Structures are given as structure tokens and as C-alpha cells.
Amino acid sequence: MPFREYNCPDCVVNIPQQGLDWLDKYGITQTERVLYRMLWSPSKQQLIFPLYKSDNLMAYQGRNFAPNSRAKYISQGKIHDLLYFCGKKSSPIILVEDLLSAIKIGRIGVAMPLFGSEASTPLLMRLKDHCKAVIVWLDSDKWANSHDIVKRSQSIGLPAMSVFTNLDPKEYSTEKIKYFLTN
């Protein structure tokens, strides 16, 4: 599905400095920017994260940089229905809120962004075909959501546990992420 169908006809690969600075703040590399096909929309002043299945564009999420923007993120497509995996194939799958956290965790395992802090029971049922267990690592202010996802996962026979940290997973180094997931 082309970007014009998602109302983003002016997307370009050249990300301006403010977008690059924001990605650098979280340690996202040039290789990862290319691998995940990150783009920029000059008219919307958004960093665009396209989400592909094979080579088909399924949805995208835009991170707003416009000063008058009301929302930090804007999504197009059925983003909450996607099973979008980042990283090496492994189990468990680590469920996180955002794509940058999934990319960073994907350096050592496999992660899936929820594009928010909710995971529906049908989504969890579909995950059972892809893993033997899940780890839920949401931002610290979403601890209750994390527990809810863990309880519902366990109720459908998908083993689950939570990781709690003070910061969002994308705020940590790869070494620290590995430490949190193995201890």
C-alpha cells in the first residue's frame, strides 16, 4: 500500500537534524534507521515509522515535531492489530509500548511494540503461535496495564511476566536491557 493512501505523499529518506538528534538520544543507529525504513514528512513535520509485512506497507506511526501539534504520535492503519517483531527470533517475546524500545530490545532478542500500553486478548491469542512466553515491559506509569496483560496472557495459557524499571526501555543501553531481562 503506497504512502499516498496513508496521506503521506511527501515522505523522504533525508531526516532533518531535529529528527536525527531525537533518534540519537535513544542510541538508534544509522543501520537501524535504514533497516526499519524510517522517513521524514516535511509537510507534517513527522518522523515516520513505516510498518511492513514482507514488502507490503501495513501501517505507519508518525512522531510529531511540529510545535503546534496536539499529539506526540499519530498512527495510520490498523496498527494495534499488527504482530510486528523486531530483532532475533527467540522466545519469549518482549512486549513494549513503542517501536524504539522494540528496536533496542531487538538487539538481543525479539520484541514487539504494542503502540500503546494495551494488548487485546485476541492479539495475545495470536502471539501464542509465535512464542512460548511473553515478557511485558511497559513504562513505569503503566504498571497496572502490564499486570493486566500478564494476567490475561496466563489465563489463555501463554506464560508471562513483567519487568519494571523507572525509565522507558528505550532509555537504557543494550547492556542494561540485557541485565534487566536476565536478572
Beta strands, then each sheet from edge to edge (+ up, - down):
strand 1: 39-41
strand 2: 46-53
strand 3: 56-64
strand 4: 73-77
strand 5: 86-87
strand 6: 93-96
strand 7: 110-113
strand 8: 134-136
strand 9: 160-162
sheet 1: 1+ 2- 3+ 4-
sheet 2: 5+ 7- 6- 8- 9-
end
